[in-house]
Amino acid sequence: MSELNATAAALLGLLHDGPKTGGQLVAEAGERFGAFFSVTRSQVYRELPALAEAGLLRLGKQGPRSSQQYVLTAAGKKTFKAWLTTEPGPDHLRSPLILRLVHAGSLTGKQRATIVDAARAVYTAEQDAARTAAKTAEDPYAKAVAEFGLAHAKAVLKLLDAIPTNG
């Protein structure tokens, strides 16, 4: 691979903990990165063969229902470490919710209320989960990321409070 993209790097990082199937990688990415970095099933299944072809992963044990484990190679570990130490470039927030809120003036009050209420339920749950993760994290890096997730959820809830839903 000429240059490691962030999704590929995320997968290599997850595989540092041991072999995983594509489905396990999708689930763990959602759990560990959900507050700040989305990884879709299609992205995972697109990246895995490319990473294997580049020698950064190798195929592991065949699992149930033809699931395939992937194992990080020494080259994969080295490439991931190199990626970690490079300049990350600008962060890009890509939020379908915020995109909708930017255009919420085109909606009726009832439509805005539906979007805001649904988002409030999601971000209240995320806030609760992040608060628990921040309190229980033993690893200082996981704790810092959980605290970021908590601050992000609080910021979105504050944004939702500012969206007029009547009229």
N, C-alpha and C positions, 0 to 999 in steps of 0.2 A: 504494500500500500504506500502510495506516495506521501500522503499526510493523513494522520488519524483524525477523523471527525469526532465531535463530542459524543454522539450516540455510540460509536464504536468504542471510544474510551470508557464510557459508562459501563458497557458490557464487559470489557477487560477488567475493570475495577471490581465488578460483581463476581467475576470468576476467580478473583484472588482468594475468595473464601472456600473454593472447591468447585468441582464439576457441577454443572447445572444444565437442564434442558432449556429449550427456548421458552416454554411456558413458565418455568421457574424463574427465568430471567425477567420476563414481562412482569410477573407478580412482584418479585423483589424490587424491581425498578420503581414500580408504583409505590411500594412501601417506603423505600429509602429516599427516593428523589421526588416524590409527588408534589411537594410544596414548591419546588423550584425548577424541575426539569422533567418534561414529559418524554416518555419513550413508548411508542406504539408497538403493537404486535407486529405490524407489517415492517416497521423499521428493524426490529430485532431479527426477524426471519430474512430480511434483506442483507443485514450486516454479517450474520454468522457465517454463511458460506464464503463471503469475501475475506473475513478474518482468517478462516481456515485455509483458504487458498494462499493467503499471504504468509502462512506459517505461524501466525500468532495464536492460533487455537488448533487443537487436534480433536478428532472425534473420540468420545469416550464410550461408555457402555450404552448399549441399546436398551431403552426402557420399555415400559408397557405401552401398548397402542402405538408402536413404532416411534415413540419419542426418542430423541437422540441427545445424549449428554455431550457437552463440550468441555474441554479441559484447556486451561491456559498453558501455553508453552513458555520456555525460557525466553524466547524471542518476544513473546507477547508481554511478559513481565517487563522486559527491558524497554519495549516500545511504550508501554503504559507509563513507566517511570519517566521516560523522556517527555511524554506528553504532559505529565503533571508539572514539570519544571519549565514549560514554555509559556510565553505570554498568552493569556487567555483571550485577548481581544475584547471588544465591547460585549456587554450582556444585552440580550434582547428579550424583553417581556412580550410574550405572545399569548394574550388572553382573549379568548372568544367572548367572555363575559364583559370585559372592559370595552371591547370593540362594540358590543351591543349597547352598552351604556353611553358610549360616545354618540350613538345615533338614537338614543331613547326618546328624544324630542319628537321623533316621527311616529311614536306609538301613542296609544290611548293611555290614560291613567291606569286603567284596569290591566292592560298589557304590561305596563312598566311594573305595576305591583306584583304581577305574577312572576316576572323575571327576578325582581328584588327579593321577594319572599322565598323563592326557590334557592337563590344564591345565598341568602342569609342562613337558611337551614344547612346548606353545604359548608359554608365557612364557619358557622358556629361549631359544627362537628369537627372541622379541621382545627379550629382553635382549641377545642377540648383535647383532641388527640395530641396536638403539638405541646400543649401545656403538660400533659402526662409524660410525653417523651422527654421534654426538657427536664422534668423533675427526676425521672428515673434513669436518664442516660449516665453511664459511668465513664464512657469515652469522652474526653473534652471536645473532640471534633464533632461527634454526634450530638453532644449537648448544644454546641454553638449553632449547628444547623437546625436543630429542633427549635431553638430560641428564634432563629430567623423565620422559621415556619410560623411560629406563634405571632411574631411581629407582622408578618405578611397577612395572616388571617385577620388580625386586628385592623390593619390598614384597609383591607377590602371591606370589612364590616363598617368601618367609618365612612368609606366611599358610598356604600349602600345606604347609609343613614342620610347622606346628602342628596340622594336622588329623589326628586318629587314624584310621588305616585298618585297624587290626586290631580284632576283636571287636565 
